[in-house]
Amino acid sequence: MTTAELRIKTRLVVIDEEVRKTVLEVLERTPYYAGPETAAFEAELAAYCGVRRGVAANSGTSCLLLALLARGIGRGDEVILPSNTFVSVPECVLFAGATPIFTDVESDGNLSRAIVERHLSPRTRAVIPVHMFGHPVDMDPIIDLARERGLYVIEDAAHALGARYKGRRAGSLGHVGFFSFAGKSITVCGQAGMAVTNDAALADAMAGLRVHGWDQEVGNVWHVAERVGLNLRTSELHPAIGRVHLRRLDGWTETRASHATRYTARLSAGGAPVVLPTTRPDQEPGWLHYVIRAPRRDALRAFLRDEGIETGVHYPVPLHLQPAFQAFAPDPSAFPVTDAMAAEMLTLPSHPWMSDHDVDVVADAVLSFYRR
């Protein structure tokens, strides 16, 4: 069955008239980058997260790299991060010149203070908690540890735009947080990302690094580089689309949460031998993905595809088993939870354009597979 024939897909983007109009308006004026749409998107997303500053870049990956470079993380430093995340995270650590320290995770797929403490060394400078699948990490104990040990906390909130932890927005909890807009909670129909922070000096440093190390831009004048930087700006098109979608985010998050509640109720009632996602009282997940742990995952996935249902598998090969990073994980047996999750995780379709009927069809198909 081809992708075009799938009845229910894991991801869908609807390009409506407001988005088309916005794109045309941007194309009909200049500048095409580093202009008013970028500045407005930075201000609006920062306000949404309850922080002072936003720094947009051409990807979430670039935002993480800028956050590391702006703080001077580099040679001789260690950065703690979970092994069940995307390869861009250790890539940025390595490109900054530091060493990634991979850890196992708790049963919810997230870091905890206890895990971070087990991996501390005199060289530890930073920790990158990842809000996996939109479920916020228990951040306060990690923040307390960071204060005690002088650690820099960078939240990977790529999955968690719109999520809350103890009433506070994901991304606003550490020294800096960053988001991706490439098919995440909102999309910009391309690559873009943003970092958010209350630290004005950090934001200024990141903003300069993304533009060849300049301290500012004025018209078309080329300025003296204050430090070695990069060209990581985003086009004006992507922030313009992001502004449209940001206004819809809360409604989309409510829909995703409704889908999650429906999935959980139907799969629980049906008695399928799967592990369902759970939430803590202090969490309001963004529910970017509804991920179950499924015995015979690959057979279930093939069955669902035959039924016209697309699924996904996030991080089937953990970082400590990736060829590019094995030098940084000398003991591959030290990740039992991560390895177990990698073998069983399955992402079911859940997006704002799915109907309740679609959710029921997917859940019933999962139950049908295990009844066979």
C-alpha positions as CSV (number, residue, x, y, z in Angstrom):
1,M,0.0,0.0,0.0
2,T,1.4,3.4,-1.0
3,T,1.4,6.5,1.3
4,A,-1.3,8.0,-0.9
5,E,-3.6,5.1,-0.3
6,L,-3.4,5.3,3.5
7,R,-6.7,6.3,5.0
8,I,-5.4,7.6,8.3
9,K,-2.0,9.2,8.4
10,T,0.2,10.2,11.3
11,R,0.7,13.8,10.1
12,L,-1.4,16.1,8.1
13,V,-1.0,19.8,7.3
14,V,-3.9,21.8,5.9
15,I,-2.9,24.9,3.8
16,D,-5.9,27.1,4.1
17,E,-6.7,30.5,2.7
18,E,-5.2,32.5,5.6
19,V,-1.9,30.8,5.2
20,R,-1.9,31.3,1.4
21,K,-2.7,35.0,1.9
22,T,0.0,35.4,4.4
23,V,2.6,33.8,2.2
24,L,1.7,36.0,-0.8
25,E,1.9,39.1,1.4
26,V,5.4,38.2,2.5
27,L,6.6,37.4,-1.1
28,E,5.3,40.8,-2.3
29,R,7.6,42.7,0.1
30,T,11.1,42.7,1.3
31,P,13.2,41.8,3.3
32,Y,12.9,38.1,2.8
33,Y,14.8,37.3,6.0
34,A,15.5,39.0,9.4
35,G,12.5,41.3,8.9
36,P,9.3,42.2,10.8
37,E,7.7,38.7,10.6
38,T,10.7,37.2,12.4
39,A,10.7,39.9,15.1
40,A,6.9,39.6,15.6
41,F,7.1,35.8,15.9
42,E,9.9,36.0,18.4
43,A,7.9,38.5,20.5
44,E,4.6,36.5,20.3
45,L,6.1,33.1,21.1
46,A,8.1,34.5,24.0
47,A,5.0,36.1,25.4
48,Y,3.1,32.8,24.9
49,C,5.8,31.0,26.9
50,G,5.9,33.7,29.6
51,V,9.5,34.7,29.0
52,R,11.2,37.9,27.8
53,R,13.0,36.9,24.7
54,G,12.7,34.7,21.6
55,V,15.5,34.0,19.1
56,A,14.4,32.5,15.8
57,A,16.7,30.4,13.6
58,N,16.5,28.1,10.6
59,S,15.9,25.0,12.7
60,G,15.5,23.7,16.2
61,T,18.9,22.1,15.8
62,S,20.4,25.5,15.1
63,C,18.8,26.9,18.2
64,L,20.4,24.2,20.4
65,L,23.8,24.9,18.8
66,L,23.4,28.6,19.4
67,A,22.5,28.0,23.0
68,L,25.6,25.9,23.6
69,L,27.9,28.3,21.8
70,A,26.5,31.4,23.4
71,R,27.2,30.0,26.9
72,G,30.7,29.0,25.9
73,I,30.2,25.2,26.2
74,G,33.1,23.6,24.4
75,R,36.3,21.6,24.6
76,G,36.7,19.8,27.9
77,D,33.0,20.1,28.9
78,E,30.5,17.3,29.3
79,V,26.8,17.6,28.5
80,I,24.3,15.1,29.9
81,L,21.4,14.0,27.7
82,P,19.1,11.0,27.3
83,S,19.9,8.3,24.8
84,N,16.4,8.1,23.5
85,T,16.2,11.3,21.5
86,F,17.0,12.6,18.0
87,V,20.6,12.6,16.7
88,S,20.6,16.4,16.4
89,V,21.1,16.7,20.1
90,P,24.5,15.0,20.4
91,E,25.5,16.4,17.0
92,C,25.2,20.0,18.4
93,V,27.2,19.0,21.5
94,L,30.0,17.6,19.4
95,F,30.0,20.5,17.0
96,A,30.3,22.9,19.9
97,G,33.4,20.9,20.9
98,A,32.0,19.3,24.1
99,T,31.4,15.6,24.9
100,P,27.8,14.1,25.1
101,I,27.1,11.9,28.1
102,F,24.3,9.5,27.3
103,T,21.9,8.4,30.0
104,D,19.1,5.9,30.4
105,V,15.6,7.3,31.3
106,E,12.8,6.7,33.6
107,S,9.8,4.6,32.6
108,D,8.1,7.7,31.1
109,G,11.0,8.2,28.7
110,N,12.3,11.3,30.5
111,L,15.3,12.3,32.5
112,S,15.1,12.7,36.3
113,R,17.4,14.3,38.9
114,A,18.5,10.9,40.1
115,I,19.7,9.9,36.6
116,V,21.5,13.2,36.1
117,E,23.2,12.9,39.5
118,R,24.6,9.5,38.5
119,H,26.4,10.9,35.5
120,L,27.8,14.1,37.0
121,S,31.6,14.6,36.9
122,P,33.9,17.6,37.5
123,R,33.6,18.3,33.7
124,T,29.8,18.5,33.6
125,R,28.7,21.9,32.4
126,A,25.2,21.4,31.1
127,V,22.2,19.1,31.0
128,I,19.6,18.8,28.2
129,P,16.2,17.4,29.5
130,V,14.0,16.3,26.6
131,H,10.3,16.6,27.0
132,M,9.6,13.4,25.3
133,F,6.5,13.2,23.0
134,G,5.3,16.4,24.7
135,H,5.3,15.1,28.3
136,P,7.2,17.6,30.5
137,V,10.2,16.3,32.5
138,D,9.9,16.7,36.3
139,M,12.0,19.9,36.0
140,D,12.1,21.4,39.5
141,P,14.4,18.8,41.0
142,I,16.7,19.1,38.0
143,I,16.7,22.9,38.3
144,D,17.5,22.6,42.0
145,L,20.5,20.3,41.2
146,A,21.6,22.8,38.5
147,R,21.7,25.6,41.0
148,E,23.6,23.4,43.5
149,R,26.2,22.4,40.9
150,G,26.3,25.4,38.6
151,L,24.9,23.6,35.6
152,Y,23.4,25.2,32.5
153,V,19.9,23.7,31.7
154,I,18.8,23.7,28.0
155,E,15.2,22.4,27.6
156,D,14.6,20.4,24.4
157,A,11.0,21.3,24.1
158,A,10.7,20.4,20.4
159,H,7.8,18.1,21.2
160,A,6.3,20.2,23.9
161,L,5.1,23.6,22.6
162,G,1.9,24.3,24.5
163,A,2.7,21.8,27.3
164,R,2.7,22.9,30.9
165,Y,4.6,21.8,34.0
166,K,3.1,23.0,37.3
167,G,1.3,25.7,35.3
168,R,4.4,26.9,33.5
169,R,5.1,26.5,29.9
170,A,7.6,24.0,28.7
171,G,10.6,25.8,27.4
172,S,10.4,28.5,30.1
173,L,11.8,26.4,32.9
174,G,15.5,26.2,32.4
175,H,18.1,28.8,31.4
176,V,16.9,28.5,27.8
177,G,14.5,26.2,25.9
178,F,14.1,25.6,22.2
179,F,11.3,24.5,19.8
180,S,11.2,23.0,16.3
181,F,8.5,23.9,13.8
182,A,9.2,21.2,11.2
183,G,6.0,19.2,11.5
184,K,5.7,19.6,15.3
185,S,2.9,21.1,17.4
186,I,2.8,23.9,14.9
187,T,4.4,23.8,11.4
188,V,5.9,26.5,9.3
189,C,5.8,24.5,6.1
190,G,9.6,24.1,6.2
191,Q,12.5,24.2,8.6
192,A,12.6,26.7,11.5
193,G,13.0,26.9,15.2
194,M,13.1,29.2,18.1
195,A,14.8,29.5,21.5
196,V,13.2,31.3,24.4
197,T,14.8,32.7,27.5
198,N,14.6,35.3,30.3
199,D,18.3,35.9,30.0
200,A,18.7,39.0,27.8
201,A,22.5,38.7,27.5
202,L,22.1,35.1,26.4
203,A,19.5,36.0,23.8
204,D,21.7,38.8,22.5
205,A,24.7,36.5,22.2
206,M,22.6,33.9,20.3
207,A,21.1,36.5,18.0
208,G,24.6,37.7,17.1
209,L,26.0,34.2,16.6
210,R,23.2,33.4,14.1
211,V,24.3,36.4,12.0
212,H,28.1,35.8,11.5
213,G,28.9,37.0,15.0
214,W,27.7,40.6,14.4
215,D,26.4,42.5,17.4
216,Q,23.6,44.0,15.3
217,E,22.2,44.6,11.9
218,V,21.5,48.0,10.5
219,G,20.1,48.3,6.9
220,N,22.5,46.8,4.4
221,V,25.7,47.8,6.2
222,W,28.2,45.0,6.9
223,H,29.4,45.1,10.5
224,V,32.5,43.9,12.3
225,A,32.1,40.4,13.7
226,E,32.4,40.4,17.5
227,R,33.0,36.7,17.5
228,V,33.0,33.8,15.0
229,G,29.4,33.1,14.1
230,L,27.2,31.3,11.5
231,N,24.4,32.2,9.1
232,L,21.4,30.5,10.8
233,R,18.7,33.0,10.0
234,T,15.3,31.9,8.9
235,S,13.3,33.3,5.9
236,E,10.4,35.6,6.6
237,L,8.0,33.1,5.1
238,H,8.4,30.6,8.0
239,P,7.8,33.0,10.9
240,A,4.8,34.4,9.0
241,I,3.2,31.0,8.8
242,G,4.2,30.2,12.4
243,R,2.4,33.3,13.6
244,V,-0.8,32.1,12.0
245,H,-0.5,28.6,13.5
246,L,0.5,29.9,16.9
247,R,-2.9,31.6,17.2
248,R,-4.4,28.1,16.6
249,L,-2.1,26.1,18.9
250,D,-4.2,26.0,22.0
251,G,-7.2,24.7,20.1
252,W,-5.0,22.1,18.4
253,T,-3.5,21.0,21.7
254,E,-7.0,20.5,23.1
255,T,-7.9,18.3,20.1
256,R,-4.8,16.2,20.6
257,A,-5.5,15.8,24.3
258,S,-9.1,14.7,23.4
259,H,-7.7,12.1,21.0
260,A,-5.3,10.9,23.7
261,T,-8.2,10.5,26.2
262,R,-10.2,8.6,23.7
263,Y,-7.4,6.3,22.7
264,T,-6.6,5.5,26.3
265,A,-10.2,4.8,27.2
266,R,-10.8,2.6,24.2
267,L,-7.6,0.6,24.4
268,S,-7.9,0.2,28.1
269,A,-11.5,-1.1,27.8
270,G,-10.4,-3.5,25.0
271,G,-7.8,-5.2,27.1
272,A,-4.9,-4.9,24.6
273,P,-1.6,-5.9,26.1
274,V,0.0,-2.5,25.4
275,V,1.5,0.0,27.8
276,L,-0.4,3.3,27.4
277,P,1.1,6.8,28.1
278,T,0.3,8.2,31.5
279,T,0.5,11.7,33.0
280,R,1.5,13.0,36.4
281,P,-0.7,15.5,38.2
282,D,1.9,18.3,37.6
283,Q,1.8,17.7,33.8
284,E,-0.3,19.1,31.0
285,P,1.2,17.3,28.0
286,G,1.3,18.8,24.5
287,W,0.4,15.4,23.1
288,L,2.4,15.9,20.0
289,H,2.5,12.1,19.7
290,Y,0.4,9.4,21.2
291,V,3.0,6.6,21.8
292,I,2.2,3.2,23.1
293,R,4.5,0.3,24.0
294,A,3.4,-2.7,22.0
295,P,4.5,-6.3,22.1
296,R,5.2,-7.6,18.5
297,R,5.4,-3.9,17.5
298,D,6.6,-4.5,14.0
299,A,3.9,-7.1,13.2
300,L,1.3,-4.7,14.6
301,R,2.6,-1.9,12.5
302,A,2.5,-4.1,9.3
303,F,-1.1,-5.1,10.2
304,L,-2.2,-1.5,10.7
305,R,-0.6,-0.5,7.4
306,D,-2.6,-3.2,5.6
307,E,-5.7,-1.6,7.2
308,G,-4.7,1.8,5.7
309,I,-3.4,3.2,9.0
310,E,0.0,4.9,9.1
311,T,2.1,4.7,12.2
312,G,5.5,5.9,13.3
313,V,8.5,4.6,15.3
314,H,10.4,7.3,17.1
315,Y,14.1,6.6,17.8
316,P,14.1,2.9,17.0
317,V,18.0,3.0,17.3
318,P,19.0,4.8,20.5
319,L,21.9,7.1,20.5
320,H,24.2,4.7,22.3
321,L,23.8,2.2,19.5
322,Q,24.1,4.7,16.6
323,P,27.4,4.1,14.7
324,A,28.3,7.8,14.8
325,F,28.1,7.9,18.7
326,Q,29.2,4.5,20.0
327,A,32.5,6.0,21.1
328,F,30.6,7.9,23.7
329,A,28.7,4.9,25.1
330,P,31.3,2.4,26.1
331,D,28.8,0.2,28.0
332,P,25.8,-0.6,25.8
333,S,24.2,-2.6,28.6
334,A,23.7,0.6,30.7
335,F,20.5,1.6,29.0
336,P,17.9,-1.1,29.8
337,V,14.8,1.2,29.8
338,T,15.8,2.9,26.7
339,D,16.5,-0.4,24.9
340,A,13.1,-1.8,26.0
341,M,11.3,1.2,24.8
342,A,13.1,1.3,21.4
343,A,11.9,-2.3,20.8
344,E,8.2,-1.5,21.6
345,M,7.3,2.1,21.0
346,L,4.7,2.8,18.3
347,T,3.3,6.2,17.5
348,L,-0.4,6.1,16.6
349,P,-1.9,8.8,14.4
350,S,-3.1,11.9,16.3
351,H,-3.4,15.3,14.8
352,P,-5.9,18.2,14.8
353,W,-7.6,17.0,11.6
354,M,-8.4,13.5,12.8
355,S,-12.0,12.8,13.8
356,D,-13.2,10.8,16.8
357,H,-14.2,8.2,14.3
358,D,-10.7,8.0,13.0
359,V,-9.4,7.5,16.5
360,D,-11.9,4.7,17.1
361,V,-10.9,3.0,13.8
362,V,-7.2,3.0,14.8
363,A,-7.9,1.8,18.4
364,D,-10.2,-0.9,17.2
365,A,-7.6,-2.1,14.6
366,V,-5.0,-2.4,17.4
367,L,-7.5,-4.4,19.5
368,S,-8.3,-6.6,16.5
369,F,-4.6,-7.4,16.0
370,Y,-4.2,-8.7,19.5
371,R,-7.5,-10.7,19.4
372,R,-6.3,-12.7,16.5
